[in-house]
Amino acid sequence: MIADQYAELATRFNDSPYARLMGMRVTELSRGHAKIKMALRDEHRNWASLIHGGVIMSLADQAFGCATNTLDRVYVAVQFSISLLAAPGPGDTLVAEGRVLHAGRTTGMAEMTVHDETGRLVAKATGTVVGIGERR
């Protein structure tokens, strides 16, 4: 659920060119937390007909950016680490969840998980951000 105070921000996240290109949509947004949903398409496959790891990373990164940018500062990523644990297939729907663990004036940290529609853990990630100014 997206609270009224975060609805405009969710719209901005959803309307970003990259989110539209990839088909990512915010399904939940609250302070320090985001859930992003994405249906995998045939175009997301790599040369071996598997879902490209970069697609999964992009989804986790979107949850990361959305979660950290619900706070009072504008944060940008400076570090991102991901472990890919299972291979989803075209047609699967993935949900990435980002949670802020620490949000300071200059740095912050979040953790992200990516699950398929059955609840199977597909990836686990962490990331570090730096604050570059106040959010308007």
C-alpha positions, -999 to 999 in steps of 0.1 A, spaced: 0 0 0 12 35 -8 3 62 18 -10 95 4 22 112 14 43 89 -8 19 87 -37 35 115 -56 70 101 -50 58 66 -62 45 82 -94 79 99 -100 97 66 -95 72 48 -118 75 74 -145 113 74 -147 124 64 -182 143 33 -169 115 20 -147 91 23 -177 116 6 -200 121 -23 -176 84 -25 -166 91 -19 -129 62 -6 -107 62 5 -70 36 -15 -51 45 -4 -16 62 28 -4 67 41 31 95 57 51 127 37 45 109 9 27 99 0 -9 85 -29 -28 89 -30 -66 72 -55 -89 83 -66 -124 71 -92 -148 100 -108 -167 97 -107 -205 115 -127 -232 137 -96 -238 152 -100 -204 169 -133 -214 206 -135 -221 225 -155 -248 219 -187 -228 181 -181 -227 183 -174 -189 171 -142 -173 201 -118 -174 216 -111 -139 216 -74 -147 178 -74 -149 176 -88 -114 202 -64 -102 183 -35 -118 151 -45 -99 170 -47 -66 186 -13 -74 153 2 -80 140 -10 -46 173 4 -31 169 38 -47 132 41 -39 136 30 -2 165 54 5 148 83 -13 117 82 8 138 99 35 145 136 39 177 137 18 184 128 -18 207 98 -18 227 83 -46 244 49 -47 281 45 -42 283 8 -36 261 -22 -45 266 -59 -39 243 -87 -49 242 -125 -47 221 -142 -73 206 -173 -57 181 -188 -81 172 -184 -118 138 -171 -126 123 -177 -160 106 -155 -186 70 -149 -175 78 -150 -138 70 -120 -117 97 -108 -93 92 -85 -63 121 -66 -48 120 -52 -13 143 -25 -1 148 -16 36 170 12 49 192 -1 77 210 32 84 204 68 72 229 94 83 235 129 70 263 118 47 259 80 42 232 54 44 229 16 40 201 -6 28 194 -43 22 173 -57 -6 157 -90 -14 142 -103 -46 116 -131 -46 96 -148 -73 58 -151 -71 61 -184 -51 82 -167 -24 115 -183 -35 145 -161 -28 161 -151 -61 187 -126 -48 200 -108 -18 218 -74 -20 232 -46 1 240 -11 -9 256 21 4 244 56 -5 257 92 1 234 121 7 237 149 -18 211 173 -5 177 178 9 147 162 -8 121 186 -21 
